[in-house]
Amino acid sequence: MTRFLSRTLGAFAMAAIGVVVTSHSSCAQQNLFNVPSGQITKSGDVFFQEQFNFSRPVGSSNTTIDVGIGRGWEVGFNALDFNFYEKNKGTSFGQQQVNPDVLFNAQKGFELIDDVWSLGIGSQMGFNPAGQKRDIRYQNFTWVINELTLPDDKAKFYGGGYYANIAYGGPGPRFGFMAGTEIPIIKDKFHFQADVITGYRDISVAVIGGVFFLPKKWQISLGAQLPLPGTGNPYGVVVELTQPGYALFHRKRD
């Protein structure tokens, strides 16, 4: 247990160092496509996101549900990488990414400059529900993300760092950087959206697309998944349905 805690705390510390460097040089838990935005669900609200990924070798479902609990916190769970088709089904072992993922998540948000700069620190931790006990692996994805907003909400820019162990992200360096942007084309109707997770890992892709705003705060996002050079990841299509804040519970003061 001591070893587990030291590894997790170390991941948070290293990611924090990385993001401070990023924010100085360039200046989910709600996501863009794959990069956490750092936006915190309001107290008493429920955030829901269902993402479908389609590529030639595999199609998968990713579900996230979070609840805002106040004081800048949200907590929830993820059911990630549940494949509904797989062209070349293989066996995953402990030294590569394992799927599917059942994860607990938590994120804390900080408003550093009102309406300009906010910071999110979060983590997803869990396991893969394998049939054999020897195939179950602990999974961890931990991040720190900056959100910078231009005046009049003309655009938002995101940058930060992450830690992902092998069972979550596949082989390769465990630490990396993330970036993204959201730019209104028709405000509150259609926004351009893109993000990227760097590295040479199974999670290292860029997604470029947009988000359409629907009645009752629902959103639908469409994007093209582009593999980063040297990764061998597939091209694909991402479809995402999001409810950013359904007031299921009586709202408390944040």
N, C-alpha and C positions, 0 to 999 in steps of 0.2 A: 504493500500500500504506500509506503514512504517513497519507493522508487516511482510509482505511478504519479503521485502528487508532484514530485520534483520534476518529472518530465513535462507535466501539464503546465506547471508554473513557469518552467523554462521556456515553453512554447509561447506563452503570453508575453514574457519579457523580451524575447528575441523579436517577436512580431512588432511589439511596441517600439523597439529601437529602430526597426526598419521603417515603420510608418512615419516616425518623427523626421528621419532623414528625407523621406519622400515629400512630406508636407513643406519642409523648409526649402527644398530644391525646386519644387514646382509651384510654389507660391512665395429578415432572416435571418431583425432577421429578414428584413424585406429585401428582395433581390432586384437587380436590373434583369439580366438573364441568368448569369451564373455568379456574379460578384455581389456580395451583400452591400446594400446601400447605406446601412447604418441608421436608417430611419426607424424609430421605435414606435410600436403600436401603442395607441393611447390607452390609458387605464380603463379597463372594463370592455375594451373592444377586442374582437377576434380578427386576426389576419389569416387569410386562406390563399394558397397559391398551388395550382396544379400545372405542372409543366410536362409536355410530351416532347421527346427527342426522337427524330427519325433520321436514320442513315441507312446505307445499304446493308451493313452487317448486322445492325441491331436497332430495335425500337424500345424505348424505355419510358417509364412514368416516374415523376418526382413530385411528392406531395409535402407541403409544409403548412403547419397550423401553429399559430402563436397567439398568446394572450398577453395584453398589456396589464401589468400589475402595479404600475405607478412608480414614481421616483426615478423615471428614466429606464425602467427595466421591462423586458418582455421575456417570456419563457414559452417553450413549446416542444414539438417533436417533428422529425422528418422521416419519411419513408421514401428512400432514394434508390434509383437504379433498379427498379422492378421491371424486368424485361417482359414485353408482351410478344416479341419475336426476336429470334437470334439465328443468324445464318450458319455460323460455325460455333456451335456450343462447345465450350471447353471447361476444364476444371481449374479453379483458382486455388492457389496455395498461398502460404503465409508471406512469401516474398514478392507478391504482386498485388495489385488492386483486387479487392474481393467485393462481390455484389450478391444480393442487394444490401442496403444499409438501413438499419433501424436506429435512429439517433435522437438523443435529447439535445435541445439547444437552449441557449440563454444569451442575451445581449444587453449591455448597458450603454446608454447614450449620454453624451456630454455636449451641451451647447456652449462652445468656446467663444464665439462672437455671434450675437443674436441675428438670425436670418442670413448669416454669411458663412460661418464655419462651424460645423459640428463633427463630432468624433464618435465612432461606435467601436466597442470592444466586445467580441463574442466568441462562442465556441459551439461546435457540434461534437458530441461524444456518444459512442454506442458500439454496435457490433453488427456482424452479418449473421442472419439466422440460418446457418448451415445445417445440413442434415446430420453431419458427424461432429461431435464435440471437438475433435482435433482440428477441424477446419474453421472453427469460430475464431475471429480475430478482433481485437480492440481497434476501433477507428476514431480518428481525431482530426478535425479541421478547425483551426483557430485563427482568428483574424483581428486586425485593427484597420479601420477604414475612415478616411477623411471625406467629408462632403463639403464642397465649396459652391456657393450659390451666387450667381451674378445679380446685380440690381434688377428689380422688377421680375425676378424669376426667369430671366431670358435664357439661362442655361444652368445646368448643374454638372459639376465635375467631381469625380471620385478617384481616390488613389490611396493605396495602403499596402500592407504586407500580410502574408499568411504563413502558417505552418500546417502541413498535412503529412500524416505518417503514411507508410507504404500501403497499408491495407486500405486507406481512403483514396490516396492519389496515385498509386502505382509507383514503380521504381523511379529514382531520380532524386535530385536535391530536395530536401524537405521544406526549405524556406523559399519563398518567391514573392513576387509583387503582383498587384491587381490594379486595374484602372477601368474607368468607364465614364460615360457621359449621357445626359438626357437633354435634348434641345427642343423646345416647342416649335413646331411648324405651324400648327393651328392650335393656339393655346387651349388646353383642356379638351381638345378634340383628337389631335394626333401629334405625338412627339417622336422625333428621331431618338433612337436608343442604341447604344453599343457598349460592349465590355470585353475585357480580355484577362485571362489568368496566365501569367508567364511561366516559363519553365519548359522542361522536356518530359512531361509526364502525361498520364492518361487524362488529367483534368485540364491540360494546357491547350485551350482553344480560345478563339475570338468569336463573338456573335454580333452581327450587325443587322439592325432591323428597326422596328418601331412599335409603339404602343397606341392602341385606339381606346378612347374613353367612352364607356357605355353608360346607360342610365343606372341609377342606384349605386354609383361608385364602382361598378364592375369595370375591369380592364381586360383587353385581350392583346397579347403581344405576339408578333411574328418576326422571326429572325433567321438568317443564314449562318450556320456554324462553319467556321473556317479553322482548319488545323494550323497550329504554329509550325514553322519550318523545323524539320528534324524530329518531329514527334511521331509521325506515322499515324496520327489520329484521322478519323474519317471526316469528310464533308457531310453536312447534314442540315436539317431544318428543325427549328425550335418553335413550338406553339405553347403559349402560356396564358392561363386564365387566372386572374387575380382579383380578390376582394380585399382591399387594403385596410378596411376597418369597419366591421359589422358590430354594432352596439348590442351585443348579446347580454351583457351584464350592466348593472347600474354603474355609471361612470363615477370614479373617484378623482379627486384632485391629484394631478401629477406633481 
